[in-house]
Each structure stands twice: as structure tokens, then as C-alpha cells.
Amino acid sequence: MLDYDFVRAGVQALVADRHFHLQETLCEAIAALCLADPRVERVTVRTSKPDVYPDAAVGCEIVRGR
């Protein structure tokens, strides 16, 4: 079973250490973090910025596997 505390702490460390200009870059970094656990075979990462536009949300979704 995946340790979600590890994932949460890892994401917090990622965003504390650097600024991500692109959601795609952040998604890739989160996917790599999850895939660093050898038990993880596939990951779907989805981000959203619901407050960029008043009438739409901006988002990114990637799927990565081994």
C-alpha cells in the first residue's frame, strides 16, 4: 500500500524548494516522486488552478508508468 503521508510530504518539499512555472512540470515531478516507490507501477497526477479565470479552470493531467 502506498504511504500517502510520504506523497504529501514529498509534494510539500517539492513546492517549498522551487517555483513551478508550468503545471506540467509540477505534475511530472509529482509522478517521479510516486514512481520512486518500487511498488508503484502507474500514477495519474491531476492539478487544477480554479481561480485563474472567472469562467474556467486551468488544469493538467498526466499518466505515467514503468
RAWO-V827353 format. One record per residue. RES is the residue in three letters. PSI is psi in whole degrees, 0 to 359 (* if undefined). D_FIRST is the distance of its C-alpha to the first C-alpha in whole Angstrom. Layout:
BEGIN
((RES	PSI	D_FIRST) (RES	PSI	D_FIRST))
END
This chain:
BEGIN
((MET	137	0) (LEU	136	4) (ASP	100	6) (TYR	337	9) (ASP	321	12) (PHE	316	12) (VAL	314	12) (ARG	313	15) (ALA	322	16) (GLY	317	17) (VAL	318	18) (GLN	319	21) (ALA	320	22) (LEU	311	22) (VAL	341	24) (ALA	329	26) (ASP	337	27) (ARG	163	29) (HIS	131	30) (PHE	118	29) (HIS	334	32) (LEU	137	30) (GLN	326	27) (GLU	320	26) (THR	318	26) (LEU	315	24) (CYS	317	21) (GLU	319	22) (ALA	320	21) (ILE	319	18) (ALA	317	17) (ALA	320	17) (LEU	312	15) (CYS	319	12) (LEU	350	13) (ALA	338	14) (ASP	118	10) (PRO	344	11) (ARG	342	8) (VAL	122	9) (GLU	332	12) (ARG	145	13) (VAL	141	13) (THR	125	16) (VAL	130	17) (ARG	131	20) (THR	159	23) (SER	142	26) (LYS	89	29) (PRO	349	31) (ASP	13	34) (VAL	315	35) (TYR	148	37) (PRO	340	39) (ASP	9	38) (ALA	155	35) (ALA	147	32) (VAL	135	31) (GLY	175	27) (CYS	141	26) (GLU	132	23) (ILE	153	21) (VAL	127	19) (ARG	149	18) (GLY	177	17) (ARG	*	17))
END
